[in-house]
Amino acid sequence: PEEDLEKHFEATIERDQRIEPRDWVPEGYRKTMIRQIAQHAHSEIIGMQPEGNWITRAPSLRRKAILLAKVQDEAGHGLYLYSAAATLGADRADLTDKLINGRQKYSSIFNYPTLTFADVGVVGWLVDGAAICNQVPLCRSSYGPYARAMIRICKEESFHQRQGFELLMTMMRGTEKQREMVQEAVNRWWWPSLMMFGPPDADSPNTAQSMAWKVKRHTNDELRQRFVDMSIPQAEALGVTFPDPDLKWNAERGHYDFGAVDWDEFKNVLKGNGPCNAQRVAHRRRAQEDGAWVREAAAAHAAKKGASA
Ligand code: ACO
């Protein structure tokens, strides 16, 4: 009976054990997991675009090889995550359809342009840094396939973050013009990076339930604060500043205070009005349409092999 199944589900969560694909889950849990995992997968796939923009223009063979590897990693992350969503009964083709028709979200951060090569470094340092901060706790998320995917993803994200930081260190040791490029890129990416953690807790409709189900292990504001605290010594080591006059150490709280995030900008980007939303979705749609013949051919081949077996 459903009551026993529900008790078993609650007890599994309570004991900090993992929910697995064979287990019964309440419909709300299934919906939440599909929503979060799909959105995460879409972010990885759309996230290939801003950096992919620089592959053909990387300044050296070494930088190009690193960037190629990184962008390919993002594709891999998207694929593990779509597979994790499939264990909950979601269909990958349907998820992609929802993405290109604007019915599912992807991270706000990927709607900003990468204007100079310094952006490649800053995206690695701050954007992947924020992603790690948000995703390391998700390795303990209650849904097994998601939590396990997150372990490998976090290892690869750490490499991405380091390559970004190392790229910026190199530029900071270069010319005055290069140092200016880095600072200018930091100025553009800092606030959008803080928005990656989602709305403030008071305006986050999903946090309470997701915390209760141990899908999320920390609230949006907790992780945003953790990110601010860890980024400041890194900025000092690099020799850049963040564009926030209110950033200062608060000894009483044991954290850095920071200024108000522009939540109107965040909402506007979520509505589709960020600088690159239309371009990102159009590009994804084109790739999906251009790849249709490959999917059809693969399906026809599989059907033929199946018939002859
Ligand atoms: N960009 C786009 N949408 C966002 C963002 C963001 N930065 N932050 C929150 N939202 C959306 C939520 O998805 C939710 O919309 P929905 O109900 O239509 O799905 C709405 O805003 C309200 O937010 P919350 O109630 O706080 O939503 P949630 O509890 O899901 O928390 C969070 C949002 C923190 C992003 C969570 O979903 C999460 O940890 N996801 C996994 C990590 C992830 O997706 N990372 C992608 C970027 S990193 C990368 O790919 C390199």
py3Dmol code that shows the C-alpha trace and the ligand (Angstrom):
import py3Dmol

protein = """\
ATOM      1  CA  PRO A   1       0.000   0.000   0.000  1.00  0.00           C
ATOM      2  CA  GLU A   2       1.068   3.587  -0.736  1.00  0.00           C
ATOM      3  CA  GLU A   3       1.315   4.430   2.991  1.00  0.00           C
ATOM      4  CA  ASP A   4       4.023   1.837   3.540  1.00  0.00           C
ATOM      5  CA  LEU A   5       5.888   3.010   0.451  1.00  0.00           C
ATOM      6  CA  GLU A   6       5.757   6.570   1.666  1.00  0.00           C
ATOM      7  CA  LYS A   7       7.028   5.517   5.125  1.00  0.00           C
ATOM      8  CA  HIS A   8       9.884   3.646   3.500  1.00  0.00           C
ATOM      9  CA  PHE A   9      10.760   6.722   1.390  1.00  0.00           C
ATOM     10  CA  GLU A  10      10.705   9.007   4.441  1.00  0.00           C
ATOM     11  CA  ALA A  11      12.812   6.548   6.456  1.00  0.00           C
ATOM     12  CA  THR A  12      15.401   6.294   3.675  1.00  0.00           C
ATOM     13  CA  ILE A  13      15.759  10.087   3.624  1.00  0.00           C
ATOM     14  CA  GLU A  14      15.822  10.214   7.421  1.00  0.00           C
ATOM     15  CA  ARG A  15      18.668   7.666   7.598  1.00  0.00           C
ATOM     16  CA  ASP A  16      20.636   9.625   4.992  1.00  0.00           C
ATOM     17  CA  GLN A  17      20.498   6.736   2.566  1.00  0.00           C
ATOM     18  CA  ARG A  18      20.076   7.152  -1.166  1.00  0.00           C
ATOM     19  CA  ILE A  19      16.877   6.937  -3.138  1.00  0.00           C
ATOM     20  CA  GLU A  20      17.468   4.700  -6.176  1.00  0.00           C
ATOM     21  CA  PRO A  21      15.569   4.373  -9.485  1.00  0.00           C
ATOM     22  CA  ARG A  22      13.802   1.178  -8.318  1.00  0.00           C
ATOM     23  CA  ASP A  23      12.362   2.932  -5.243  1.00  0.00           C
ATOM     24  CA  TRP A  24       8.882   4.375  -4.998  1.00  0.00           C
ATOM     25  CA  VAL A  25       8.962   8.183  -4.699  1.00  0.00           C
ATOM     26  CA  PRO A  26       6.221  10.749  -4.148  1.00  0.00           C
ATOM     27  CA  GLU A  27       5.231  12.521  -7.353  1.00  0.00           C
ATOM     28  CA  GLY A  28       6.502  15.846  -5.977  1.00  0.00           C
ATOM     29  CA  TYR A  29       9.961  14.393  -5.404  1.00  0.00           C
ATOM     30  CA  ARG A  30      10.075  12.984  -8.920  1.00  0.00           C
ATOM     31  CA  LYS A  31       9.030  16.342 -10.369  1.00  0.00           C
ATOM     32  CA  THR A  32      11.536  18.287  -8.316  1.00  0.00           C
ATOM     33  CA  MET A  33      14.391  15.980  -9.227  1.00  0.00           C
ATOM     34  CA  ILE A  34      13.547  16.038 -12.928  1.00  0.00           C
ATOM     35  CA  ARG A  35      13.235  19.828 -12.809  1.00  0.00           C
ATOM     36  CA  GLN A  36      16.566  20.354 -11.092  1.00  0.00           C
ATOM     37  CA  ILE A  37      18.519  17.686 -13.005  1.00  0.00           C
ATOM     38  CA  ALA A  38      17.135  18.777 -16.389  1.00  0.00           C
ATOM     39  CA  GLN A  39      17.876  22.405 -15.645  1.00  0.00           C
ATOM     40  CA  HIS A  40      21.364  21.435 -14.589  1.00  0.00           C
ATOM     41  CA  ALA A  41      21.895  19.344 -17.744  1.00  0.00           C
ATOM     42  CA  HIS A  42      20.629  22.181 -19.955  1.00  0.00           C
ATOM     43  CA  SER A  43      23.050  24.559 -18.203  1.00  0.00           C
ATOM     44  CA  GLU A  44      25.992  22.320 -19.016  1.00  0.00           C
ATOM     45  CA  ILE A  45      25.007  22.085 -22.674  1.00  0.00           C
ATOM     46  CA  ILE A  46      24.163  25.774 -23.130  1.00  0.00           C
ATOM     47  CA  GLY A  47      27.283  26.553 -21.091  1.00  0.00           C
ATOM     48  CA  MET A  48      29.428  25.167 -23.910  1.00  0.00           C
ATOM     49  CA  GLN A  49      28.568  28.195 -26.046  1.00  0.00           C
ATOM     50  CA  PRO A  50      30.161  31.165 -24.258  1.00  0.00           C
ATOM     51  CA  GLU A  51      33.528  29.420 -24.063  1.00  0.00           C
ATOM     52  CA  GLY A  52      33.203  27.598 -27.370  1.00  0.00           C
ATOM     53  CA  ASN A  53      33.167  31.126 -28.762  1.00  0.00           C
ATOM     54  CA  TRP A  54      36.945  31.347 -28.091  1.00  0.00           C
ATOM     55  CA  ILE A  55      38.168  27.928 -29.250  1.00  0.00           C
ATOM     56  CA  THR A  56      39.144  29.115 -32.726  1.00  0.00           C
ATOM     57  CA  ARG A  57      40.773  32.244 -31.320  1.00  0.00           C
ATOM     58  CA  ALA A  58      42.713  30.858 -28.344  1.00  0.00           C
ATOM     59  CA  PRO A  59      46.122  32.565 -28.265  1.00  0.00           C
ATOM     60  CA  SER A  60      48.249  29.385 -28.241  1.00  0.00           C
ATOM     61  CA  LEU A  61      48.029  25.667 -28.963  1.00  0.00           C
ATOM     62  CA  ARG A  62      48.239  24.957 -25.217  1.00  0.00           C
ATOM     63  CA  ARG A  63      45.330  27.296 -24.406  1.00  0.00           C
ATOM     64  CA  LYS A  64      43.307  25.823 -27.249  1.00  0.00           C
ATOM     65  CA  ALA A  65      43.876  22.240 -26.067  1.00  0.00           C
ATOM     66  CA  ILE A  66      42.828  23.156 -22.518  1.00  0.00           C
ATOM     67  CA  LEU A  67      39.723  24.993 -23.702  1.00  0.00           C
ATOM     68  CA  LEU A  68      38.682  22.182 -26.040  1.00  0.00           C
ATOM     69  CA  ALA A  69      39.028  19.645 -23.227  1.00  0.00           C
ATOM     70  CA  LYS A  70      36.990  21.815 -20.910  1.00  0.00           C
ATOM     71  CA  VAL A  71      34.145  22.401 -23.348  1.00  0.00           C
ATOM     72  CA  GLN A  72      34.035  18.669 -24.100  1.00  0.00           C
ATOM     73  CA  ASP A  73      33.818  17.990 -20.365  1.00  0.00           C
ATOM     74  CA  GLU A  74      30.709  20.185 -20.214  1.00  0.00           C
ATOM     75  CA  ALA A  75      29.105  18.078 -22.938  1.00  0.00           C
ATOM     76  CA  GLY A  76      29.907  14.970 -20.890  1.00  0.00           C
ATOM     77  CA  HIS A  77      28.328  16.513 -17.784  1.00  0.00           C
ATOM     78  CA  GLY A  78      25.188  17.245 -19.743  1.00  0.00           C
ATOM     79  CA  LEU A  79      25.024  13.637 -20.891  1.00  0.00           C
ATOM     80  CA  TYR A  80      25.430  12.102 -17.415  1.00  0.00           C
ATOM     81  CA  LEU A  81      22.753  14.423 -16.146  1.00  0.00           C
ATOM     82  CA  TYR A  82      20.273  13.640 -18.933  1.00  0.00           C
ATOM     83  CA  SER A  83      20.903   9.966 -18.124  1.00  0.00           C
ATOM     84  CA  ALA A  84      20.205  10.624 -14.437  1.00  0.00           C
ATOM     85  CA  ALA A  85      16.939  12.344 -15.422  1.00  0.00           C
ATOM     86  CA  ALA A  86      16.051   9.341 -17.603  1.00  0.00           C
ATOM     87  CA  THR A  87      16.175   7.082 -14.513  1.00  0.00           C
ATOM     88  CA  LEU A  88      13.214   9.094 -13.220  1.00  0.00           C
ATOM     89  CA  GLY A  89      11.218   8.460 -16.363  1.00  0.00           C
ATOM     90  CA  ALA A  90      12.115  11.653 -18.234  1.00  0.00           C
ATOM     91  CA  ASP A  91      12.758  11.369 -21.959  1.00  0.00           C
ATOM     92  CA  ARG A  92      15.872  13.144 -23.202  1.00  0.00           C
ATOM     93  CA  ALA A  93      14.350  14.195 -26.524  1.00  0.00           C
ATOM     94  CA  ASP A  94      11.428  15.685 -24.649  1.00  0.00           C
ATOM     95  CA  LEU A  95      13.755  17.585 -22.274  1.00  0.00           C
ATOM     96  CA  THR A  96      15.673  19.053 -25.212  1.00  0.00           C
ATOM     97  CA  ASP A  97      12.387  20.003 -26.797  1.00  0.00           C
ATOM     98  CA  LYS A  98      11.368  21.825 -23.623  1.00  0.00           C
ATOM     99  CA  LEU A  99      14.701  23.637 -23.528  1.00  0.00           C
ATOM    100  CA  ILE A 100      14.530  24.941 -27.087  1.00  0.00           C
ATOM    101  CA  ASN A 101      10.893  25.909 -26.651  1.00  0.00           C
ATOM    102  CA  GLY A 102      11.643  27.896 -23.499  1.00  0.00           C
ATOM    103  CA  ARG A 103       9.614  25.631 -21.221  1.00  0.00           C
ATOM    104  CA  GLN A 104      12.576  24.634 -19.041  1.00  0.00           C
ATOM    105  CA  LYS A 105      15.216  26.896 -17.571  1.00  0.00           C
ATOM    106  CA  TYR A 106      18.999  26.835 -17.667  1.00  0.00           C
ATOM    107  CA  SER A 107      21.402  28.838 -15.551  1.00  0.00           C
ATOM    108  CA  SER A 108      21.104  32.618 -15.887  1.00  0.00           C
ATOM    109  CA  ILE A 109      24.899  32.923 -16.070  1.00  0.00           C
ATOM    110  CA  PHE A 110      25.185  31.570 -19.589  1.00  0.00           C
ATOM    111  CA  ASN A 111      23.172  34.455 -21.009  1.00  0.00           C
ATOM    112  CA  TYR A 112      26.118  36.824 -20.688  1.00  0.00           C
ATOM    113  CA  PRO A 113      28.654  37.338 -23.494  1.00  0.00           C
ATOM    114  CA  THR A 114      32.369  36.414 -23.439  1.00  0.00           C
ATOM    115  CA  LEU A 115      33.859  39.582 -24.878  1.00  0.00           C
ATOM    116  CA  THR A 116      37.622  39.028 -24.483  1.00  0.00           C
ATOM    117  CA  PHE A 117      39.940  36.093 -23.865  1.00  0.00           C
ATOM    118  CA  ALA A 118      40.160  37.169 -20.218  1.00  0.00           C
ATOM    119  CA  ASP A 119      36.521  36.058 -19.977  1.00  0.00           C
ATOM    120  CA  VAL A 120      37.661  32.464 -20.515  1.00  0.00           C
ATOM    121  CA  GLY A 121      39.786  32.769 -17.392  1.00  0.00           C
ATOM    122  CA  VAL A 122      37.107  34.526 -15.371  1.00  0.00           C
ATOM    123  CA  VAL A 123      34.424  32.018 -16.367  1.00  0.00           C
ATOM    124  CA  GLY A 124      36.749  29.227 -15.174  1.00  0.00           C
ATOM    125  CA  TRP A 125      37.640  30.990 -11.945  1.00  0.00           C
ATOM    126  CA  LEU A 126      34.323  32.537 -10.879  1.00  0.00           C
ATOM    127  CA  VAL A 127      31.581  30.701 -12.786  1.00  0.00           C
ATOM    128  CA  ASP A 128      33.058  27.225 -12.348  1.00  0.00           C
ATOM    129  CA  GLY A 129      34.111  28.240  -8.830  1.00  0.00           C
ATOM    130  CA  ALA A 130      30.481  29.083  -8.025  1.00  0.00           C
ATOM    131  CA  ALA A 131      29.358  25.853  -9.690  1.00  0.00           C
ATOM    132  CA  ILE A 132      31.697  23.811  -7.455  1.00  0.00           C
ATOM    133  CA  CYS A 133      30.537  25.639  -4.360  1.00  0.00           C
ATOM    134  CA  ASN A 134      26.924  24.761  -5.243  1.00  0.00           C
ATOM    135  CA  GLN A 135      27.645  21.230  -6.484  1.00  0.00           C
ATOM    136  CA  VAL A 136      30.014  19.715  -3.912  1.00  0.00           C
ATOM    137  CA  PRO A 137      27.140  19.442  -1.390  1.00  0.00           C
ATOM    138  CA  LEU A 138      25.006  17.882  -4.162  1.00  0.00           C
ATOM    139  CA  CYS A 139      27.371  14.862  -4.055  1.00  0.00           C
ATOM    140  CA  ARG A 140      25.334  14.081  -0.900  1.00  0.00           C
ATOM    141  CA  SER A 141      21.987  14.750  -2.550  1.00  0.00           C
ATOM    142  CA  SER A 142      19.372  12.123  -1.702  1.00  0.00           C
ATOM    143  CA  TYR A 143      18.862  10.892  -5.268  1.00  0.00           C
ATOM    144  CA  GLY A 144      21.592   8.300  -5.948  1.00  0.00           C
ATOM    145  CA  PRO A 145      22.155   8.703  -9.701  1.00  0.00           C
ATOM    146  CA  TYR A 146      22.335  12.499  -9.352  1.00  0.00           C
ATOM    147  CA  ALA A 147      24.671  12.394  -6.343  1.00  0.00           C
ATOM    148  CA  ARG A 148      27.021   9.944  -8.076  1.00  0.00           C
ATOM    149  CA  ALA A 149      27.100  11.946 -11.312  1.00  0.00           C
ATOM    150  CA  MET A 150      28.027  14.965  -9.226  1.00  0.00           C
ATOM    151  CA  ILE A 151      31.219  13.347  -7.909  1.00  0.00           C
ATOM    152  CA  ARG A 152      32.844  13.111 -11.308  1.00  0.00           C
ATOM    153  CA  ILE A 153      31.416  16.446 -12.394  1.00  0.00           C
ATOM    154  CA  CYS A 154      32.939  18.171  -9.372  1.00  0.00           C
ATOM    155  CA  LYS A 155      36.370  16.677 -10.031  1.00  0.00           C
ATOM    156  CA  GLU A 156      36.265  17.981 -13.586  1.00  0.00           C
ATOM    157  CA  GLU A 157      34.929  21.357 -12.447  1.00  0.00           C
ATOM    158  CA  SER A 158      37.919  21.675 -10.107  1.00  0.00           C
ATOM    159  CA  PHE A 159      40.230  21.294 -13.086  1.00  0.00           C
ATOM    160  CA  HIS A 160      38.191  23.939 -14.915  1.00  0.00           C
ATOM    161  CA  GLN A 161      38.441  26.326 -12.013  1.00  0.00           C
ATOM    162  CA  ARG A 162      42.210  25.864 -11.742  1.00  0.00           C
ATOM    163  CA  GLN A 163      42.776  26.383 -15.460  1.00  0.00           C
ATOM    164  CA  GLY A 164      40.824  29.647 -15.239  1.00  0.00           C
ATOM    165  CA  PHE A 165      42.803  30.861 -12.268  1.00  0.00           C
ATOM    166  CA  GLU A 166      46.104  29.892 -13.896  1.00  0.00           C
ATOM    167  CA  LEU A 167      45.134  31.672 -17.119  1.00  0.00           C
ATOM    168  CA  LEU A 168      44.342  34.828 -15.149  1.00  0.00           C
ATOM    169  CA  MET A 169      47.592  34.575 -13.146  1.00  0.00           C
ATOM    170  CA  THR A 170      49.479  34.441 -16.440  1.00  0.00           C
ATOM    171  CA  MET A 171      47.655  37.493 -17.785  1.00  0.00           C
ATOM    172  CA  MET A 172      48.238  39.384 -14.533  1.00  0.00           C
ATOM    173  CA  ARG A 173      51.983  38.821 -14.951  1.00  0.00           C
ATOM    174  CA  GLY A 174      51.749  40.239 -18.478  1.00  0.00           C
ATOM    175  CA  THR A 175      51.272  43.807 -19.691  1.00  0.00           C
ATOM    176  CA  GLU A 176      49.251  46.637 -18.189  1.00  0.00           C
ATOM    177  CA  LYS A 177      46.708  46.145 -20.981  1.00  0.00           C
ATOM    178  CA  GLN A 178      46.302  42.467 -20.030  1.00  0.00           C
ATOM    179  CA  ARG A 179      45.784  43.338 -16.371  1.00  0.00           C
ATOM    180  CA  GLU A 180      43.086  45.800 -17.419  1.00  0.00           C
ATOM    181  CA  MET A 181      41.389  43.113 -19.506  1.00  0.00           C
ATOM    182  CA  VAL A 182      41.262  40.801 -16.491  1.00  0.00           C
ATOM    183  CA  GLN A 183      39.859  43.463 -14.165  1.00  0.00           C
ATOM    184  CA  GLU A 184      37.268  44.503 -16.739  1.00  0.00           C
ATOM    185  CA  ALA A 185      36.123  40.894 -17.156  1.00  0.00           C
ATOM    186  CA  VAL A 186      35.934  40.416 -13.375  1.00  0.00           C
ATOM    187  CA  ASN A 187      33.793  43.550 -13.140  1.00  0.00           C
ATOM    188  CA  ARG A 188      31.294  42.124 -15.624  1.00  0.00           C
ATOM    189  CA  TRP A 189      31.095  38.573 -14.183  1.00  0.00           C
ATOM    190  CA  TRP A 190      31.094  39.161 -10.426  1.00  0.00           C
ATOM    191  CA  TRP A 191      27.422  40.031  -9.890  1.00  0.00           C
ATOM    192  CA  PRO A 192      26.023  37.489 -12.361  1.00  0.00           C
ATOM    193  CA  SER A 193      28.131  34.828 -10.569  1.00  0.00           C
ATOM    194  CA  LEU A 194      26.395  35.668  -7.286  1.00  0.00           C
ATOM    195  CA  MET A 195      23.037  35.260  -9.055  1.00  0.00           C
ATOM    196  CA  MET A 196      23.914  31.676 -10.001  1.00  0.00           C
ATOM    197  CA  PHE A 197      22.989  30.570  -6.466  1.00  0.00           C
ATOM    198  CA  GLY A 198      19.370  31.488  -7.082  1.00  0.00           C
ATOM    199  CA  PRO A 199      17.015  33.993  -5.434  1.00  0.00           C
ATOM    200  CA  PRO A 200      17.395  34.983  -1.766  1.00  0.00           C
ATOM    201  CA  ASP A 201      16.056  32.340   0.617  1.00  0.00           C
ATOM    202  CA  ALA A 202      12.995  34.432   1.408  1.00  0.00           C
ATOM    203  CA  ASP A 203      12.019  34.395  -2.293  1.00  0.00           C
ATOM    204  CA  SER A 204      13.010  30.820  -3.089  1.00  0.00           C
ATOM    205  CA  PRO A 205       9.846  28.746  -3.492  1.00  0.00           C
ATOM    206  CA  ASN A 206      11.633  25.381  -3.706  1.00  0.00           C
ATOM    207  CA  THR A 207      14.280  25.530  -0.978  1.00  0.00           C
ATOM    208  CA  ALA A 208      12.266  24.412   2.067  1.00  0.00           C
ATOM    209  CA  GLN A 209      10.905  21.261   0.433  1.00  0.00           C
ATOM    210  CA  SER A 210      14.192  20.443  -1.291  1.00  0.00           C
ATOM    211  CA  MET A 211      16.054  20.769   2.025  1.00  0.00           C
ATOM    212  CA  ALA A 212      13.508  18.513   3.729  1.00  0.00           C
ATOM    213  CA  TRP A 213      14.040  15.886   1.021  1.00  0.00           C
ATOM    214  CA  LYS A 214      17.818  16.429   1.265  1.00  0.00           C
ATOM    215  CA  VAL A 215      17.918  17.218  -2.437  1.00  0.00           C
ATOM    216  CA  LYS A 216      19.590  20.476  -1.431  1.00  0.00           C
ATOM    217  CA  ARG A 217      21.910  20.474   1.585  1.00  0.00           C
ATOM    218  CA  HIS A 218      22.294  24.235   1.990  1.00  0.00           C
ATOM    219  CA  THR A 219      20.156  27.219   1.142  1.00  0.00           C
ATOM    220  CA  ASN A 220      20.897  29.597  -1.733  1.00  0.00           C
ATOM    221  CA  ASP A 221      22.064  32.373   0.625  1.00  0.00           C
ATOM    222  CA  GLU A 222      24.347  30.046   2.604  1.00  0.00           C
ATOM    223  CA  LEU A 223      26.147  28.947  -0.543  1.00  0.00           C
ATOM    224  CA  ARG A 224      26.336  32.493  -1.922  1.00  0.00           C
ATOM    225  CA  GLN A 225      28.007  33.608   1.315  1.00  0.00           C
ATOM    226  CA  ARG A 226      30.434  30.694   1.171  1.00  0.00           C
ATOM    227  CA  PHE A 227      31.354  31.683  -2.387  1.00  0.00           C
ATOM    228  CA  VAL A 228      31.954  35.329  -1.450  1.00  0.00           C
ATOM    229  CA  ASP A 229      34.127  34.272   1.495  1.00  0.00           C
ATOM    230  CA  MET A 230      36.261  31.926  -0.570  1.00  0.00           C
ATOM    231  CA  SER A 231      36.641  34.286  -3.542  1.00  0.00           C
ATOM    232  CA  ILE A 232      38.079  37.281  -1.708  1.00  0.00           C
ATOM    233  CA  PRO A 233      41.479  35.789  -0.789  1.00  0.00           C
ATOM    234  CA  GLN A 234      41.713  34.431  -4.338  1.00  0.00           C
ATOM    235  CA  ALA A 235      41.077  37.917  -5.762  1.00  0.00           C
ATOM    236  CA  GLU A 236      43.787  39.283  -3.465  1.00  0.00           C
ATOM    237  CA  ALA A 237      46.228  36.639  -4.672  1.00  0.00           C
ATOM    238  CA  LEU A 238      45.438  37.585  -8.268  1.00  0.00           C
ATOM    239  CA  GLY A 239      45.563  41.333  -7.668  1.00  0.00           C
ATOM    240  CA  VAL A 240      42.022  42.163  -8.794  1.00  0.00           C
ATOM    241  CA  THR A 241      39.087  43.735  -6.976  1.00  0.00           C
ATOM    242  CA  PHE A 242      35.359  43.026  -7.050  1.00  0.00           C
ATOM    243  CA  PRO A 243      32.992  45.825  -8.138  1.00  0.00           C
ATOM    244  CA  ASP A 244      31.275  46.129  -4.753  1.00  0.00           C
ATOM    245  CA  PRO A 245      32.080  49.013  -2.389  1.00  0.00           C
ATOM    246  CA  ASP A 246      30.200  47.263   0.432  1.00  0.00           C
ATOM    247  CA  LEU A 247      32.450  44.202   0.527  1.00  0.00           C
ATOM    248  CA  LYS A 248      34.093  44.075   3.921  1.00  0.00           C
ATOM    249  CA  TRP A 249      35.031  41.614   6.629  1.00  0.00           C
ATOM    250  CA  ASN A 250      32.494  41.383   9.441  1.00  0.00           C
ATOM    251  CA  ALA A 251      34.321  39.997  12.468  1.00  0.00           C
ATOM    252  CA  GLU A 252      31.109  39.543  14.408  1.00  0.00           C
ATOM    253  CA  ARG A 253      29.551  37.310  11.752  1.00  0.00           C
ATOM    254  CA  GLY A 254      32.850  35.732  10.733  1.00  0.00           C
ATOM    255  CA  HIS A 255      31.920  36.417   7.091  1.00  0.00           C
ATOM    256  CA  TYR A 256      32.335  39.098   4.475  1.00  0.00           C
ATOM    257  CA  ASP A 257      29.418  41.494   4.112  1.00  0.00           C
ATOM    258  CA  PHE A 258      28.491  42.318   0.542  1.00  0.00           C
ATOM    259  CA  GLY A 259      26.220  44.715  -1.326  1.00  0.00           C
ATOM    260  CA  ALA A 260      22.711  44.104  -2.661  1.00  0.00           C
ATOM    261  CA  VAL A 261      22.389  41.889  -5.726  1.00  0.00           C
ATOM    262  CA  ASP A 262      20.258  43.412  -8.503  1.00  0.00           C
ATOM    263  CA  TRP A 263      17.413  40.889  -8.421  1.00  0.00           C
ATOM    264  CA  ASP A 264      15.520  42.773 -11.112  1.00  0.00           C
ATOM    265  CA  GLU A 265      18.344  41.988 -13.508  1.00  0.00           C
ATOM    266  CA  PHE A 266      18.173  38.308 -12.473  1.00  0.00           C
ATOM    267  CA  LYS A 267      14.403  38.135 -13.047  1.00  0.00           C
ATOM    268  CA  ASN A 268      14.781  39.815 -16.371  1.00  0.00           C
ATOM    269  CA  VAL A 269      17.401  37.290 -17.510  1.00  0.00           C
ATOM    270  CA  LEU A 270      15.121  34.434 -16.372  1.00  0.00           C
ATOM    271  CA  LYS A 271      12.316  35.927 -18.448  1.00  0.00           C
ATOM    272  CA  GLY A 272      14.524  35.594 -21.520  1.00  0.00           C
ATOM    273  CA  ASN A 273      15.690  39.191 -21.746  1.00  0.00           C
ATOM    274  CA  GLY A 274      19.372  38.792 -20.879  1.00  0.00           C
ATOM    275  CA  PRO A 275      22.032  39.931 -23.350  1.00  0.00           C
ATOM    276  CA  CYS A 276      22.384  36.498 -25.042  1.00  0.00           C
ATOM    277  CA  ASN A 277      19.234  34.451 -24.262  1.00  0.00           C
ATOM    278  CA  ALA A 278      17.860  34.541 -27.801  1.00  0.00           C
ATOM    279  CA  GLN A 279      21.236  33.722 -29.344  1.00  0.00           C
ATOM    280  CA  ARG A 280      21.896  30.795 -26.954  1.00  0.00           C
ATOM    281  CA  VAL A 281      18.537  29.135 -27.562  1.00  0.00           C
ATOM    282  CA  ALA A 282      18.646  29.745 -31.327  1.00  0.00           C
ATOM    283  CA  HIS A 283      22.095  28.140 -31.492  1.00  0.00           C
ATOM    284  CA  ARG A 284      20.904  25.101 -29.511  1.00  0.00           C
ATOM    285  CA  ARG A 285      17.841  24.782 -31.726  1.00  0.00           C
ATOM    286  CA  ARG A 286      19.978  24.895 -34.871  1.00  0.00           C
ATOM    287  CA  ALA A 287      22.324  22.220 -33.517  1.00  0.00           C
ATOM    288  CA  GLN A 288      19.329  20.022 -32.702  1.00  0.00           C
ATOM    289  CA  GLU A 289      17.868  20.466 -36.195  1.00  0.00           C
ATOM    290  CA  ASP A 290      21.199  19.965 -37.939  1.00  0.00           C
ATOM    291  CA  GLY A 291      21.785  16.741 -35.991  1.00  0.00           C
ATOM    292  CA  ALA A 292      18.380  15.214 -36.799  1.00  0.00           C
ATOM    293  CA  TRP A 293      19.770  13.064 -39.638  1.00  0.00           C
ATOM    294  CA  VAL A 294      22.392  11.552 -37.311  1.00  0.00           C
ATOM    295  CA  ARG A 295      19.749  10.527 -34.777  1.00  0.00           C
ATOM    296  CA  GLU A 296      17.533   9.126 -37.539  1.00  0.00           C
ATOM    297  CA  ALA A 297      20.417   7.176 -39.077  1.00  0.00           C
ATOM    298  CA  ALA A 298      21.487   5.792 -35.681  1.00  0.00           C
ATOM    299  CA  ALA A 299      17.917   4.701 -34.912  1.00  0.00           C
ATOM    300  CA  ALA A 300      17.527   3.059 -38.348  1.00  0.00           C
ATOM    301  CA  HIS A 301      20.840   1.245 -37.891  1.00  0.00           C
ATOM    302  CA  ALA A 302      19.864   0.022 -34.421  1.00  0.00           C
ATOM    303  CA  ALA A 303      16.486  -1.186 -35.739  1.00  0.00           C
ATOM    304  CA  LYS A 304      18.166  -3.085 -38.592  1.00  0.00           C
ATOM    305  CA  LYS A 305      20.665  -4.756 -36.242  1.00  0.00           C
ATOM    306  CA  GLY A 306      17.843  -5.613 -33.858  1.00  0.00           C
ATOM    307  CA  ALA A 307      15.861  -7.212 -36.714  1.00  0.00           C
ATOM    308  CA  SER A 308      18.783  -9.360 -37.902  1.00  0.00           C
ATOM    309  CA  ALA A 309      19.767 -10.520 -34.396  1.00  0.00           C
TER     310      ALA A 309
END
"""
ligand_1 = """\
51
ACO
N 19.371 30.596 -13.289
C 18.174 30.220 -13.799
N 17.148 29.856 -13.012
C 17.340 29.870 -11.678
C 18.563 30.216 -11.100
C 19.607 30.608 -11.966
N 20.807 30.997 -11.512
N 18.434 30.128 -9.761
C 17.183 29.736 -9.509
N 16.520 29.584 -10.663
C 15.109 29.235 -10.829
C 14.778 27.901 -10.215
O 15.042 26.859 -11.105
C 13.317 28.050 -9.914
O 12.562 27.951 -11.111
P 11.539 26.730 -11.408
O 10.756 26.522 -10.160
O 10.763 27.180 -12.587
O 12.410 25.558 -11.715
C 13.223 29.502 -9.500
O 14.332 30.144 -10.095
C 13.231 29.687 -8.011
O 14.465 29.270 -7.427
P 14.608 28.248 -6.210
O 13.292 28.036 -5.558
O 15.698 28.732 -5.337
O 15.002 26.911 -7.004
P 15.906 25.687 -6.557
O 15.535 25.219 -5.190
O 15.874 24.706 -7.654
O 17.394 26.294 -6.428
C 19.464 26.127 -7.666
C 18.080 26.780 -7.557
C 20.312 26.543 -6.461
C 20.124 26.621 -8.947
C 19.296 24.581 -7.656
O 18.357 24.186 -8.616
C 20.565 23.826 -7.904
O 21.400 23.696 -7.021
N 20.723 23.243 -9.131
C 21.826 22.409 -9.502
C 23.003 23.210 -9.975
C 22.834 23.800 -11.340
O 21.833 23.685 -12.001
N 23.872 24.438 -11.837
C 23.868 24.964 -13.180
C 24.828 26.039 -13.361
S 26.473 25.585 -13.060
C 27.101 24.895 -14.452
O 26.437 24.293 -15.180
C 28.559 25.050 -14.742
"""
view = py3Dmol.view(width=600, height=400)
view.addModel(protein, "pdb")
view.setStyle({"model": 0}, {"cartoon": {"style": "trace"}})
view.addModel(ligand_1, "xyz")
view.setStyle({"model": 1}, {"stick": {}})
view.zoomTo()
view.show()
